[in-house]
Amino acid sequence: AISFDAAWGNEDTQTLIDVLSERGLTATFFVVGDWVDRYPESVQALAAAGNEVMNHSTNHAHFSTMREDEIIADVTACNEKIAALTGVTPTLFRCPYGEYDDHVIQAVISTVMTAIQWDVDSLDWKGISAAEIQKRVLRGIRPGSIVLFHNAAENTPEALPGILDALIADGYQIVPVSQILLSGNFKIDHTGKQCPA
C-alpha cells in the first residue's frame, strides 16, 4: 500500500493524484485537519480520484503527551472535517510523528478506528534525491508493506513514477491501506504487524 501524510504544503498534491491515476492506482492520504481547512479543494480532488482520505490528527500534536479525552476529541474533530468534504468518515488513523503508546492506541480504538503505521519509510521529507527515495523504497518493500511518503516533499513527484512502475513490473498489486489490512482471525506481532492467526 502506498500512503502519504499531508500536514503542511500542497504544491504537488495534484501531481501525485495524476501519477497514480495515470496507472489506474489509488493510495491512502492521511490528512491533518488544519490541512483540510487550508486545502478543501485538494481533499475533494483526492476523494474524487478514488483515493482514501484518512485521519492524521487535527493539528499534528504529540499524542503521547495528551489525555485520552483530548485524543478522542482531536481525532473526532478531524474526522468531521474530512466527512464534511468527502461524505465518508475515516476509519484509519496515523499518529503524528509516528508516535504512539498503549494509551494512544486505546484512545484511537475507542473511536472505532484502526491506527496505521508503515514499514517502509521513504524519508522523502528530508529532501533526499528522487533516486535515493526510489532506492530506499524498492530495497525495503515486501509483500504486505505500507510505504510512507509525504505530499509536499521536494522530490517525491519525481521518484513516485519509477517506484510504481518497478513495483508493477515486479508483480506487486498496489492498493489503498484499507485493502491490505487483514480481517477476521489475525494476531498482531511484537512489531505491530498483522499476521494470520
C-alpha positions, 0 to 999 in steps of 0.5 A, spaced: 500 500 500 502 506 498 500 512 503 502 519 504 501 524 510 499 531 508 500 536 514 503 542 511 504 544 503 500 542 497 504 544 491 504 537 488 498 534 491 495 534 484 501 531 481 501 525 485 493 524 484 495 524 476 501 519 477 497 514 480 491 515 476 495 515 470 496 507 472 489 506 474 492 506 482 489 509 488 493 510 495 491 512 502 492 520 504 492 521 511 490 528 512 491 533 518 485 537 519 488 544 519 490 541 512 483 540 510 481 547 512 487 550 508 486 545 502 478 543 501 479 543 494 485 538 494 481 533 499 475 533 494 480 532 488 483 526 492 476 523 494 474 524 487 480 520 484 478 514 488 483 515 493 482 514 501 482 520 505 484 518 512 485 521 519 492 524 521 490 528 527 487 535 527 493 539 528 499 534 528 500 534 536 504 529 540 499 524 542 503 521 547 503 527 551 495 528 551 489 525 555 485 520 552 479 525 552 483 530 548 485 524 543 478 522 542 476 529 541 482 531 536 481 525 532 473 526 532 474 533 530 478 531 524 474 526 522 468 531 521 472 535 517 474 530 512 466 527 512 464 534 511 468 534 504 468 527 502 461 524 505 465 518 508 468 518 515 475 515 516 476 509 519 484 509 519 488 513 523 496 515 523 499 518 529 503 524 528 510 523 528 509 516 528 508 516 535 504 512 539 503 508 546 498 503 549 494 509 551 494 512 544 492 506 541 486 505 546 484 512 545 484 511 537 480 504 538 475 507 542 473 511 536 472 505 532 478 506 528 484 502 526 491 506 527 496 505 521 503 505 521 508 503 515 514 499 514 517 502 509 519 509 510 521 513 504 524 519 508 522 523 502 521 529 507 528 530 508 529 532 501 533 526 499 534 525 491 528 522 487 533 516 486 535 515 493 527 515 495 526 510 489 532 506 492 530 506 499 523 504 497 524 498 492 530 495 497 525 495 503 518 493 500 515 486 501 509 483 500 504 486 505 508 493 506 505 500 507 510 505 504 510 512 507 511 518 503 509 525 504 505 530 499 509 536 499 516 533 499 521 536 494 522 530 490 517 525 491 513 527 484 519 525 481 521 518 484 513 516 485 513 514 477 519 509 477 517 506 484 510 504 481 512 502 475 518 497 478 513 495 483 508 493 477 513 490 473 515 486 479 508 483 480 506 487 486 498 489 486 498 496 489 492 498 493 489 503 498 491 501 506 484 499 507 485 493 502 491 490 505 489 490 512 487 483 514 480 481 517 477 476 521 482 471 525 489 475 525 494 476 531 498 482 531 506 481 532 511 484 537 512 489 531 505 491 530 504 487 524 498 483 522 499 476 521 494 470 520 492 467 526 
